[in-house]
């Protein structure tokens, strides 16, 4: 009989791909009989995220604990860290799994401190891109990668969500002297059912955080260029929230697109997929984005940028993947809209996607890492 574990996931911001990853993982781990809890920031997220937490809570034996966590390093970190440590110490985890830069520091720092008090706890870290996006030649990059090298000494196992992320870690931080594994993000079986476009669907969909890293400005510029290429108006839906949202709305007005671009609040991905014919992911940087996996699993034709682990999903030489450049995006968006059936045929095979990116595969591989870390 498999040992049942007390597992605590620690991360900062309960939005986007990290939150999606943790939700899927906690649900699978709870279903396997483990006692699972979450510790994360209380100052980020909105009504949509609150609803997701409410759905999660009944399955989490160790509950959801939220406390303020700063995004950047600063004096307030000391008080934030002390509060988070107190919460985690009370939960007495066997596994302390940190996600992202802040969660990674907290999990390894607090796990090491718990060991001083003779708690038996394994310290795991998944970067999810995070600080790995920094340029190693800059002062900020040198600071973060120096911190990563220091924290590696207090790590029992490192998990990577893409080959790109693993390569970036090796190049910028160094070859880890701790066990590590590549485990792709996974989707539920129901997510591989097709989502057809509604009868009044727009041409294009952007869905994600409203920040420059995710490229909504590139998407808007590309829309204007698509209209020039095709000689007609096109429509779009932009779903998401973030501090830069007013700037993107102003960009739409400046380009004269306001009557054909709709901005909507965050919603479940499959609900959003029905609102447009083609999904566009114009990110400047990624690790292994769920939105790409979700859209392809739902049978949506999509265009994405060749950043992070995205090319690993589509395969080498895919015509659906371009550089994060508005002109290149516009060219492929125009071609896709001109012959949607031909473009749809270029998407990855659904059967292969299921085999590589299932949540059951993800959960089983991560559980294996947990027991190996405890064994060390």
N, C-alpha and C positions, 0 to 999 in steps of 0.2 A: 504493500500500500504506500502510495506517495505521501511524503511528509507534507502537512499543511502549514503554510507559512503566514507570518504577519508581514505584509508588504505595504510600504508607504512610498508614494510617488510625490516628489517635491519639484516644483517648477514655479516660475514667476507668473507669467501672464496667461490666464485661462481664455485665450482666443486663438484662432487659427489652427495650424497643423499640429503643434505640440499638444494642444488641448484635445484635438480629435484623436491623436495617437494614444494619449493617456486614457481617454474615455473607452476606447476599444479594448485597450489592454486590461483596464480594471474590470470591465464587464466579463471578459474571458477568464480572468484570474478568479473572480468571485464565483463564476459558474463552475470552475474547477475545484471549489471548496476552500480557497485561500481567504484569509481575512485581509481586506484591502482598505487603504485610506489615502486621502489626498491632502497635501499641504500646499497652498498657493497664495498668490497676492489677492488682497481684498479691494484694491483700488482700480482694477481694470476689468473690462467686460461690461455688458449691458443686460437688458431684459432678455435677449436671446440666450446669452450664456447662463443667466439665472434659471431659465427654464430647463436647460441641459443639466445643470446641477441638481435640480429637483427630480429629474428623471433618474439620475445616477444614485442619489442618496439611499434608496431602499436596498440596494445591492452592496453597499459599502459598510462592512462591519466596523471599520475603524473611522468611518465618517469623513466629512469634508471640513477641513479647518482652514480658514482664510485669515490672513494677517497682512498688514501693509508690507510690501517689499519694493524697494527702489529699483528702477531699471539700471541706473548707473551707479558706479562706486562713489560713495560719499560718506560724510559723518553720520547721516541717518541710518547707514547700514548696520552700525553697532547695535542700536536699539532693535531694528528689524530682525537681525540675526538672533539676538537673545530671545525674542518672543518666539521665533520659529523653532529655535532649539528646545525651548520649554515644551512646546506642543509635541515635537517629535519624541522627546524623552518620555513623555507620558504614554505615547502610543507603543513604546517598546518594540520596535520592528525587528524582524529577522533580516529583512531586505530594505535598504534605503536606496531608492532609485531616483537619481537626479536627472532632470531633463532641461536642456538649454544651459546657457552660461551661468546664470544665477543659481538655478536648481542644482547644477553640477557642483558648484562651489559649496553650497549649503549641505548637500547630501554627503559629500566626502569630508567636509570639516566637522559636521555634527556626528557622522558615523564614527569618525576617529575619536572624537571626544567621548562618545558613548563607550567605546572600547576601553578608554582609560578607567571608566567606572565598571568594567567587567561585563558589559553587555555584549552578547554575541550578535553582531550585525555585519552583513556584507554590504559594501559600498559600490554601487554601479552608476555609470554615467553614460547618457546618450546626448550627443552635442546638438542634433537637429539643425545643423548649419551654425547658428549662433555666432560665436566669436570667430569661427573659421572663415567667415566672409571678409574679415579684415585683411588688409594688405600687410604682409609680414615686414615690408620695408619701412612702414610708418611707425611713429612713436607709439601710437595707440596699439597697432598690431604687435609690436615688440613687447608691450606691457601685457597684453592678453595672452600671448603665446608663452611668455615667461611664466605667467600664472598657471597656464595649462601644464607646463612642464613640472612646476612645483606640485600641483594637485595630483599629478599622475602617481606620485609616491604614496598617496593616500587613497588609491583606487584599487578595487579588487577585480573589476571587469569593465571593459569599455565596449559599448555597442554602437555600431554605425548603421544609418538607415539607407546609405547608398555607397556605391563604389567611389563616387566622386568625393563624398565626405571623408571616407577612409584615406583616399589619396591626399586630400588637403591636409588632414591631420598629420600624416607621415611627413609631408613636405614642410609644413609650417611649424609643427610642434616637435616631431621626431617619431621614430619607431617606438611604439609603446613596449615597455618591458613587463606589461601585465597582459593576461589573456584578453582577447578581443574577438568580435564576430560581426559579420555583416548580416543584418536582419531587415529585410524590406518592410515598409508599412503594409498593412493588410486591410482588406475590405470584407464586410459581411456578405454572406451568400446572396441575400436579397438585393444587394447593391449591384449585382450583375444582371438585373432585369432592365430592359430597355425603357427609356423615358422619351416618348415622342414629343415633338414640339407642338404646342397648342396652335389652334387655327389662327390666332392673332399674334403669333410669336414674332419677335424682332429678328433681325438678321444676325446680330452678334451679342454675345454675353461676356461681360467681365464680372468675376465673382471673387472677392478677396478683400484683404485689408486695404484701406485707402492710405497708402504710403508709397513714396517713390520707389522703394526697393521692389515693390510688386508691379510697378510699371503702369499704373492707370493713366498717367500722362502720355505714355507711348501709345496706349490703346486709343486715346482721344485724338491724338495727332494722326494716327493711322486711319481712323474713321474718315477724317476730312480728306485724306489722300485717296482713300478708296472711292469716295464720291467723285473726285476729279478723274480717276482712272476709268470709272464706269459711266460717267456722265449722267448720273442720277443720284437721288438721295438714298441713303441707307439708314437703318434704325438699329438702336442698341439699348441694352439694359445694363446698368452698372449696379451691382449689389455689394454692399459692404459699408463699413464705418471706419472712422479714424480721424485723427487731428487735422489731416490735410484735405479732408473732404471739401471744405469751402473753396479751396484753391482749384480743385478739379471741376467744380461746378462753374467757377469763373472762367476756366479754360474752355469749357463747352460753350458758354455764352460768347466768349471772344471769337470763337471759330464759327459762330452762327449755327450751332447744332442743337440748340436747346429744345426745338420742337420735335426732335427725333431721338433724343437720348434721355432715358428715364433713370433716375437714381432711386434705389430702394434700400430699405434697411436689411441687415443680415437675416437670412432665412435658411432652412435646411437645403443642402445642395441639390437634392433631387427635385425639390419644389422649384428652385431657380432654373434648373435645366430645361424645364418645359417652356420657359419664357423666351427662348431664342433658338435659332437653327444651328448656330455654330458657336462653340465656346473658344475664347481666346485667353491664353495665360501669357501675359507680356512681361514676366518678371525679369529683373536685372540680376537676381541671385536667389537660389533655392537650395534645399537639401534634397528632399524627396517629397514633393508637394502632393497632398491628398487630392486637391481639386483636379489634378491631371488624371489620377487613378480613377476617381469617382466619375468623371465625365466619360472616359473611355469605357468603363464598366457599364455605364448607362447607355452606351451605343451612340454617344454624341460625336459628330465630327468636330475636330478641334485643331487649333493652331497653338503652338507653344514655343517658347524661346529655349535655345540650347544652353541652358545653365544648370548647374548642380546635377542632380540625378535624372533630370528629364530625358536626356538621350538614352539612358538605360531602359526607360519604359518603352520608348518608341522603337528602339533598335537603330543600328548604324545606318546612316544615309537616308533617313526618313524625310520625305518631302514636306512633312507637317511641322518640322522644327527649323527655326531660323534664329539669327542673332537678335539680341534685344535692341532693335533699331526700328523706328517708326516706318521708314521707307520699305524695309524688307517685310515687315509685318503687313503693310498695306498691299504689297504685291501679291502675297499669298492669300490674304483675305479676299482680294478682288477675284483671284482665280477660283477660290473655293466657292464663292457666291455665284460665279458665272456657271459652274458645273458642279453642283453639290453632290450628285451621285458619284461622279468620278473621284471627287476628293474624299468622300466617305470610304471608298474602297481602299484608300491608303492607310486606314487606321489599323493598329495592331490586332491580332487575332484574339477573340474573346476567351477561347479555351486556354490559350497560353497565359493570358492575364490572370485567370482564375488560379492556375497552378502556381504562379510566381507570387501573387499578391493577395493571398487569402489570410483573413485574420487568424484562422486556426493555425496556419503555418507560423505566423509571426509570434503568437502566444506560446506555442510549443518550443520554439527556438529560444525565446527569452527566458522561459522557465528553466530550460536546460542550463542557460548561463547563470541563473540564480543559484542552482544547486552546485554548480562548479565553483562559484565564488564562495559559497558557504564552506565547501570542502577545503578551500585554501585556508 
